[in-house]
Amino acid sequence: MLEHIYSDEYFNWTKFESIVKSKKCEYENASPFPHTLLDSLFTDSVLDDVLNCFPPIESDEWDRRNDIGVQVKLRTKWKDERDIPPKVLRVIQILQSGRFVRLLSEYTGIDGLMPDYWYGGGGLNQILPGGELAVHVDGTLNDEIKMYRRVNLIVFLNKDWEEEYGGHLEFWDSEKKWCVKKLTPSFNKIAIFNTSDLTYHGHPYPLTCPEDRSRKSLILYYYTATRPESEIKFGKQHRALFSTREELGI
């Protein structure tokens, strides 16, 4: 029943294991904070199935955020596996498997990572034309599982994405003085990055894709029981802290 979890027919385990073994230092030393963008780990047809499971825009399955200048986006309201379409759950089960999470811990250098089986804040995400997500540091404590968020994983699902559409995931320096890196949200690319009070990231410019397109992704988070003091700047527990474009001077 769960044979897909460890099958190379769905996910390229050999490639991922090779990346973990050979590029761990590259990940940990990336600027402005540890991150990577991995390409084509999933079989394209597996992610095509995820795309086909996105609810209609008008569906009440979406949690709608409409705070202009901060976040204008849609996110699924999953509570447990019963809410998740089977073909989406298949992908999530791979990314939450013991094999994947052990490798992720090794790759990021963060021992004891755990997935969130209650899906707090994760799920399918969609940003429509004009939508945005201000540069921010993430909230720290997951109130439901009582653990601290340490790693973000984003599977981008946007085919034939043009640079002029915008929607880049931006990584900023810890003082919010400049954008150090921009990642294009192209189909079958996976962004992985450590998250702390020092890891400013976001999609601060309104999306400029055609009206019949949107920026789609699947987002998952990974947690540990504690946070290191070196990653704490705004107190041990807080919600996401946003910086508007005006505050950034952009």
C-alpha positions in Angstrom: 0.0 0.0 0.0 2.9 2.4 0.8 5.4 1.0 -1.8 5.5 4.5 -3.4 7.4 5.9 -0.4 10.7 4.1 -1.3 10.2 3.6 -5.0 12.5 5.4 -7.5 9.4 5.4 -9.8 8.1 8.3 -7.8 11.2 10.0 -6.2 14.9 9.8 -7.1 16.3 8.5 -3.9 19.7 7.7 -5.4 20.1 11.3 -6.5 19.0 12.8 -3.2 21.3 10.5 -1.2 24.2 11.6 -3.5 23.4 15.3 -2.9 23.3 14.8 0.8 26.6 13.0 0.9 28.5 15.3 -1.5 26.9 18.8 -1.0 26.3 19.0 2.7 29.0 21.6 3.2 27.6 23.6 0.2 24.2 23.7 1.9 25.5 24.7 5.3 27.7 27.5 3.9 25.2 29.0 1.5 24.6 32.7 1.7 22.7 34.4 3.4 21.8 31.3 5.4 21.8 27.5 4.7 19.6 26.7 1.7 19.5 24.8 -1.6 17.3 24.5 -4.7 17.1 20.9 -5.9 15.9 20.0 -9.4 13.8 17.1 -10.7 13.8 14.8 -7.6 10.2 13.8 -8.3 9.0 12.2 -11.5 7.1 14.9 -13.4 3.9 12.9 -13.6 3.7 12.6 -9.8 3.7 16.4 -9.5 1.3 16.7 -12.4 -1.1 14.7 -10.3 -0.6 17.2 -7.4 -1.4 20.1 -9.8 -4.6 18.4 -10.8 -5.7 18.2 -7.2 -5.6 22.0 -6.5 -9.1 23.1 -5.3 -10.9 25.7 -7.4 -10.2 29.3 -6.5 -13.7 29.7 -5.1 -13.5 26.6 -2.9 -14.0 26.9 0.9 -11.0 24.5 1.2 -8.8 27.6 1.1 -7.7 29.7 4.0 -7.6 33.1 2.4 -5.1 35.8 3.5 -5.8 39.3 2.2 -3.5 41.6 4.2 -2.3 44.0 1.5 1.4 44.7 1.8 1.9 41.7 4.0 0.4 38.5 2.6 -2.2 38.0 -0.1 -2.5 34.2 -0.8 -4.4 31.0 -0.4 -3.5 28.0 1.7 -5.3 24.7 2.2 -7.0 24.1 5.7 -5.8 20.5 6.3 -6.2 19.0 9.7 -5.2 15.4 9.0 -4.8 12.9 6.2 -8.6 12.7 5.5 -8.5 16.2 4.1 -5.7 15.5 1.7 -6.3 14.1 -1.9 -4.6 10.7 -2.1 -2.2 11.8 -4.9 -1.1 14.7 -2.9 -0.8 12.6 0.2 1.5 10.2 -1.8 4.0 13.0 -2.2 3.7 14.2 1.4 4.3 10.6 2.7 7.6 10.5 0.7 8.7 13.9 2.2 7.7 12.9 5.7 9.1 9.3 5.6 11.8 8.2 8.1 14.2 7.8 5.2 13.7 11.3 3.9 13.8 13.0 7.3 16.9 11.2 8.4 18.6 12.4 5.2 17.3 15.9 5.7 18.7 16.0 9.2 22.1 14.9 7.8 21.9 17.4 5.0 20.9 20.4 7.1 23.1 19.5 10.1 20.0 19.7 12.4 19.7 16.6 14.5 16.4 15.1 15.4 14.2 16.8 12.8 10.5 15.7 12.9 7.7 16.4 10.4 4.4 17.9 11.4 1.6 15.4 10.9 -1.0 18.0 11.9 0.0 20.2 8.9 0.1 23.5 10.8 0.8 26.2 8.3 1.8 23.9 5.5 -0.1 22.4 2.6 -1.0 23.5 -0.9 -0.3 27.2 -1.4 -1.4 29.5 -4.2 -0.7 33.2 -5.0 -2.9 34.8 -7.6 -1.9 37.8 -9.8 -1.3 40.8 -7.6 -0.7 38.6 -4.6 2.4 38.8 -2.4 4.2 37.5 0.8 6.3 40.2 2.6 9.8 39.4 3.7 9.6 37.9 7.1 11.1 35.5 9.7 8.8 32.6 10.5 6.9 32.0 13.6 8.8 29.7 16.0 6.6 27.5 18.1 4.0 25.1 16.6 1.3 25.4 19.2 -0.3 22.0 18.4 2.8 19.8 18.5 4.8 22.0 20.9 8.0 22.0 18.8 10.1 24.6 17.1 10.2 25.1 13.3 13.7 24.6 12.0 13.5 23.8 8.2 11.2 24.8 5.4 10.6 22.7 2.3 8.8 24.1 -0.8 8.0 22.0 -3.8 7.3 24.5 -6.7 4.6 23.5 -9.2 4.8 26.2 -11.9 5.3 25.0 -15.5 6.8 27.3 -18.1 7.3 30.0 -15.6 8.7 33.2 -17.1 11.1 35.5 -15.2 8.8 38.5 -15.8 6.0 36.8 -13.9 7.9 37.5 -10.7 7.1 35.3 -7.7 10.7 34.7 -6.9 11.5 33.4 -3.4 13.9 36.0 -2.0 16.5 35.5 0.7 17.6 38.6 2.5 20.6 39.3 4.8 19.9 39.2 8.6 19.9 43.0 8.8 17.3 43.3 6.0 19.6 45.6 4.0 19.5 43.7 0.7 18.3 40.7 -1.2 21.1 38.2 -1.5 19.4 35.4 -3.5 16.4 35.0 -5.7 14.9 31.5 -6.6 12.6 31.1 -9.5 9.6 29.0 -8.5 9.8 26.6 -11.5 8.1 23.2 -11.8 9.7 20.3 -9.9 12.2 22.4 -8.0 12.5 22.0 -4.3 13.7 24.8 -2.1 15.0 23.7 1.3 16.2 26.2 3.9 16.9 26.6 7.6 14.5 28.9 9.4 15.3 31.0 12.4 15.1 34.7 13.6 17.9 35.4 11.2 16.5 33.9 8.0 14.5 36.7 6.2 12.7 35.4 3.2 9.5 36.1 1.1 8.0 37.1 -2.2 7.7 40.9 -1.6 6.6 42.1 -5.0 3.1 41.7 -6.3 2.8 38.8 -8.7 2.7 39.8 -12.4 1.8 36.6 -14.1 -1.1 36.4 -16.6 -4.6 36.4 -15.1 -5.1 32.7 -16.0 -1.9 31.7 -14.1 -0.9 31.5 -10.4 2.1 30.7 -8.3 1.5 27.2 -6.9 3.5 25.2 -4.4 3.4 22.5 -1.7 4.9 23.5 1.6 6.1 21.3 4.5 7.9 22.2 7.7 10.2 20.2 10.0 10.7 20.7 13.7 12.9 20.0 16.8 12.1 20.0 20.5 14.4 23.0 21.2 16.0 26.0 19.4 19.7 27.0 19.7 20.3 30.3 21.5 22.3 31.5 18.5 19.2 31.5 16.3 17.1 33.5 18.8 16.8 37.3 18.3 13.2 38.2 19.0 12.4 35.9 21.9 11.9 32.2 22.2 8.3 32.2 20.9 6.7 34.5 18.4 4.5 34.6 15.3 5.8 35.4 11.9 7.4 38.9 11.8 6.8 40.8 8.5 8.7 43.7 6.9 6.8 45.7 4.3 8.3 47.0 1.1 8.3 50.5 2.6 10.3 49.2 5.6 12.8 47.5 3.3 13.1 50.6 1.1 12.1 48.7 -2.1 
